[in-house]
Amino acid sequence: MAGELSAADARPGAPPVSGGGKLTLFLLALVIVVIAEAIGNVSIPVGAGKIVLLPLLWALLLGGALGLMSPRLPAPLRLSGALQNAASAFLQPALLIFIAKLGLLVGGSLPKLLASGWALAFQEFGHFFGTMVFGLPAALLLGIKREAIGATFSVGREPSLAIIGERYGMNSPEGRGVLAEYLTGTVFGAVFIALLAGLIASLKIFDPLALAMGAGVGSGSMMAAASGAIAAQQTPEIARDVATFAAASNLVTTTIGTYFTLFLSLPFTIWAYGKLEPILGRNRPDAARPAVDPQAAEPVHQEVRIGLGETVLAWILIGAYGLIGNWLTYGVVPDAQVVAGMAIIIGTVLAGWGLYLLLGQRLPVVLWVSIIGMALTYPGTPYAAEIAALTGKLNFLALATPILTFAGLSVAKDVPAFRSLGWRIVVVSFLANAGTFLGAVLIAQFFMHAPPG
């Protein structure tokens, strides 16, 4: 989702967000978390399968609805553009709490991850090529020309914007394509991937761990939504494994994703476009270019700077929201041990953030937080079992709800730009997102169940 890595793309002269405004934002987020967790899980039958709507999806939808209806709401409930950008900026602290929890889960399961063999390594090829395999032919059949390259070479997160912007410029057809993918993922990405992952999980065709690896698409909020939808249909033990494998897959996708997309995915998509366009795109009018106004479609963000004190306070408040969700949905009363588990999670985030700053911010902070979390619960680490027991009292889905809450509160600012995009390129974006998930699932399933050589 947009804003997970930064609140950049500043607009000159944007009014600052006051401390009172940020307090209002967190109060609104608290109300949304409570309502979403109170609604709980809702299952909708779909043929032989079902779609499970989780609290994290309710939080995303409620936050988005609040932003869209803001102009018609009373002043205390009104979510201005500045507050929506502040919500986007606070998405990173919310994400780090979730990443720390997953790192603590992964550490104790590293032997099990290593035992998965080639599945975890090779499923990444599904993530990086699945977008093109599923999305590019459809784009050409719909009459989309070079916009298809930008829209299908990746899932279109911030690094992909930078890659296309540097090579082609954002006003190029390729730039308009990656922008369409970016905006579609921002507005609908988490909802779409959660519904898709939940529906496929309900069909019982694939191993839950293969589905979990498919959930690691390189976006924290989309991974949280997809893995949550899969885990909700498993036993508690398998649900923990789903979270573990999804986190490991997402970490691999995040750390090598920029280089993989730059040196493999983009060149391969350009080559495939050259081969397929004369066949699938023959005599079809260019449907995408007139539909996209690059000036109207460009997302405009105000820069919202968060100081260290505000960031630490955000971690504490988001941790408290996680405790509330853990209580309302999973029945775990926030006693001293549960609070101690949350303190360990927040401490893991602080330690990872400190290393990130100390080592010159050369590697993503999510990497350091993950490494520290894994080290704390790795078998053989002093007190690893005790730390795992305390943090294990907190369900990872309860920590995912605040992420989607802030994502929902930030999404309305991008809807006007999203409306300027043609429906064809939006369909292609959905197929690209489906492709990155299904491609990884298929490869992981093959390696997990291939006969021994």
N, C-alpha and C positions, 0 to 999 in steps of 0.2 A: 504494500500500500504506500501511497505517496506520503512523504514526510517521515518515513521510518529512519532515514539516515540523517536528515538535516531539515532545517526550515529555511533553506536558502531561496534563491530567486527573489531577492528583496525588491520591493517597490519603493523608489525614492520618496521620502517624505511621509511614509506610512506612520500613523499615530501609534505611539507605544501603548502596550497593554499594561494597565495599572495593576498594583497588587490586589486591589479589590476585584478587578476583572478576572484575575486568575483564580481568586477564591471562589467567585461565582462559577467559574468553569469547573472547579473540583466539586463544588456542591451539586451542580447539575450531573456531573459524572457519577457521584455517589447515588443520587436518586435513580439514575438509569441502571446502575449495577444492581441495586436492590430490586427494582421492578423486574429486570431480566432474570435474575436468579429466582425470584418468587414465581415467575411464569414456569421456569424449569424446562425440562425436555418435552417436546411435543412430536409424536410420530405421525406421519402421513403416509398411508399405503399408496404405492405406485406400482400397479401390476403385481409381478412376483416379488418386488422389492419394496423398500420404503425410504422415505426421507425423514431424517431426524433433525428437528430444529432445536438447537442448543441455546442456552442462555447467552453465549457469546454472539450468536446471530441476532437474537432479540436486542442485545445491546447495540450492535451495529445499526440495525434498522431504526431503533428508537433515537439514537444519536443523529442519524441522517435525517429522520423526519423532523426532529427539533430544529435542525439547521434550515431545512427547506421552509418550514412554517414560521420561522422567526419574525419576518416582517409583519405577521398578523397576530403575534403573541404579545401579552403584556410585557412591559419593560423588564421586569425581573427575570423573565424566561427567554428574553431575546438574545440570540446568539449572533453577535455582529461578525463581520468578516475578520476583524482583528482577533476576536476570541476563537474563531475557527482556525486561524493560523497558529494561535497559541496551543490549541488542541493538537495540531499537527506536530508542533515542537515537543510537546510532552509525550508524544507517542514513543519516542526513543527511550526515555526512562521507564515507561510501562513495559516496553519490549525487553529491556535488560533484566527486569525482575523475572519474567517468564524464561528467558535464556538461562539465567542462573539456576532456576528450578530444574530445567532440562539437563543442564550440565551435571548437577548433583545426581540426577537419575542415571545419566549415561555412565558416570564413573564406576558405579557398582556393577554395571552390565557390560563393561568393556570386554571381558572374556567371551560373553555371548555374541557381541558384535563381531569380534575377530573370528568366531566360529561360523559366521555367516559367509565367510570366504569371499568369492568374487562378486557375490550379489551386490554388496554395498558399493564396491568400486565401479562396476560396469553399469549399474543403473543410472549413473550420472550421464552416460551417453544418451539415455532416454530423455532426461531432463533437457539437455542442450540441443538435441536434434528433433525431439518430438514436436516442438512448436512448429518447425518448418514442415515436417512430414504431414502433419494434420492440417496446418493452416494454409500453406502455400498453394496447393492444388485448388482448394476451395476459393481462395482469393482470385486466382486466375479465371476460374469458371464464372465468378461473379463480375468479371470485367475490371478488376483492380490491377493496375500496372505496377510500377516500381514502388508504390506505397507498400506493396505486399512484402518487400524485402525488410523494411523497417518494422512491419507489424508481426513478422513471423520468425525472425532470426533469434528471438529470445522472448521472455515474458515481459520485457519492457520496463524494468525498474530503473532507478537513477543511473547506474553505470551504463546501461544500454543507451539512455539518452545522450550521455557524454560521448560514447563511442560513435554513434551516428552523427551527432552534432559536429564532432571533430572531422570526421571523414567527408560528410556530405553537406553539412549545414542544416539547421532546423527548418529552413524554408524550402528544402528540396522535397521531392516526392518521398524519398526514404525517411526524411525527418518528419513529414506529416504522418507516415505510417507508424513510426515508433511512438509518436505522440498519441496516436489513436490507441495503441496498445497500452500505453502508460495511463491514459485517462480511463479507459475501460477497466483496467485493473484497480485503479483508485476508487471508482464508483461502485463497481460490481464484483471485483476480483474475489474477495473473501466469501461473499454470499454464493457466487457461482461455484467455486472450488469446493466449498463445504457441501452444497447440495449434490454435486457430482460425486464427490468421494463417499458421502453417506449412502447414496443410491447404489453405487457399485459395491460398497462393502456389504450392503443388505442382500445382494444377490449370491453371496458365498462362493463366488467363482475363484477369487484370488486369496492367497495366503494373507492374513492381516498384516504380517510384517512386510510383505511386498507392497501392500497398499501404503503402509507407513513410510517406506522409503520413497514412494511416489509423492507423498505429501511434502517432502523437503524441497520445494520449488525455488528456494532462495529468497522468499519474502516471509518475514517473521509472522505477520498477521495472517497471511494466506496459509502458511504451514500450521499455525495454531487452529485455524478454522477447519482445515482438512483433517488433521490428525485428531481433532476433537470429535468430528463427525464419525470417524472410523472407530475411535476408542469407545464411543458411547454404545456401540453395538457388540462389545467384547466383554469377557469376564474381567474382573479387576486385575488379575495377574497379567493377562494378555494386553489389557489397556495400558499398563505400565510399560510393557515392551513396545507397544505402538508409539508411545511418547518418546521412548529411548531411541528407536530406529529413525523416527521422523526427525528428531533433533540432530542425530549424527548425519543423516542425509542432508539436512538443511545447512549444517556447518560446512560440509564438503562443498555444496553448491555455492555457498556464500564466499568461501575463501578462494576457490579457483574459478568462480564464475566469470569474472571480468576477463581473465586471460583466455578462458575456453571460448567465450563468445567472440572475443576479438580475433583470435588466431584460427579457430575451427568453425564455429557456428556461422559467423557472418560470411566468410569466404565460401563455405559450402552452400549457403542459401543463395548467394549471388550466382554461383555456378548452376544450381538447380533452377533458378529463375531463367537463366539463359537457355537452358535445355527445354523447360516446360512451357514457357510463355508462347513460343511459336506454335505449340500443339494445342494447349488448353485455352490460350488467350486469343487465338486467331479470329479476326473479324469482330471482336467484341469491343464496344465502345468503352472508353476510359470512364469507369463509373465513380472512382474515388476522388479524382482531382477536383471536379466542380463542387463536391459535397463538403469539402474541408476548407475553411477559411483559416489560414495559419495564424493570423492576428487574433481572430476570435477564439481559436482553439487553444492558444497557448495559455497554460495555467499560470495565473499571476498570484504570487504569494508575498505576503508581508514578512519581513524578517523579524522573528521574535527570538530575542536572546534570553537564555535562561542561565542565571548565575549558579555557582556551585551550591550555595545555600538553598536556593529554590529547587535545585535538582535533588538534593538529599531529602528535602521535605517532600518532594513528589514521590520518591521511593518509599518513604514511610507511609504516606497516604495511600499509595497504590497497594502497598503491602496490606494495609488495613482493609482495603476493599476486597482483597483476596481472602482475608480471614472471614469477612462477612459472607462472601459467596460460598466459601468452604462450609460454613455453618448452615446457610439457608438451603443449599442444594444437596450437600453430602452429609449433613447432620453431625459435623465435627465441631463440638463446642470449643471456642478459642480459649482453652485453659493455658496454664503456664508452659506446658510442653509444646503446644501448638504455636504459641507466641515465640518461644525460643527457636522453633524451626523457622519461622518467618524471619527472625533476627539473623539467623545463619544465612538465609537467602540474601537478605539486604547486605550483610557483611561481605558476601561473595561478590556482589555487584560493586561495592565500594573498593574492594581489593583489586578487582579487574579494572575499574576505572582509574585507580591509582597507577597500576602498571602501564595502562594505556598512555597516561600523561607522562610518566617517568621515562618511557622508552620512545618518546618523541612522536606519538600518534601515527606511527608508520603502518601499523596493522590495525584492523577494525577492533573496536572495543568489545564487540560480541565474541571475538576469538579469545581474548584474555579472560572474560567472564566465564566462558565455557571451559577453558583449560583449568581455571582455579576450581570451578565446581566439580569437574571430573577428578581432579587430584584429591579433593577432600573426601570423596567416597570410594576412591580406587581401593580394591582389596589389598591390604598390607599397610595402608596409610593409618597412622595412629588415630584412634577414635572414629575410624571410617564407619563402622557399624552403628555407633551411637548417633553420628551426624545423619546417616541415612535414615535411621528410625525417626528422628525428630522431624526432618524435612519431609519424610514420607507421609506424615499426617496431613500434608497439604496437597490436595488434588491439583494437578497441573491445569485442568480445565477451569478451575476457579480463578487461576492467575491469568488465564487467557481472556476472560471477560473484560477486565479493565482495558486491555489492548484494543479490543474491538470497540469499546465504548469511546475511547479517544479517536479512533479511526472514524467512527460514525460522526462524531462531533465536528470533525475536520472536513468531511467529504462534500458538504453542500457548496463550498466555494468553487469546486471544480465542475459542478453540474451545468452551468451555462456554457462552458467550453465544450463539455461532453455533448450537449444538444446540437452543436454545430457540425458534428461528425456524421457522415452518412451511415445508414444502418448496415450496409454491406461490410464495411471495414470493422464494425463492431462485432458482427457475426464471426468474422475472421479472427478477431481478438479472442473471442470465446473458444474457438477451435484451437487456437495456439495454446491457451491455458489448459484446455483439456488434453492437448497433445503432450505437454511437458509432464503432466501427471500420469497419463496412461502409458506413455513411452517408457518412463522409469519403472512403472509397475510391471509391464510386460517383460522387461529385461531382468528385473529382480526375481520375478516369478520363475523365469527360465533357469537362472543360475541356482536358485534355491531348490529346484526340483529336478534338475538335470541328472541323468544317471551318472554314477562315478565313472571316470575315465580309466 
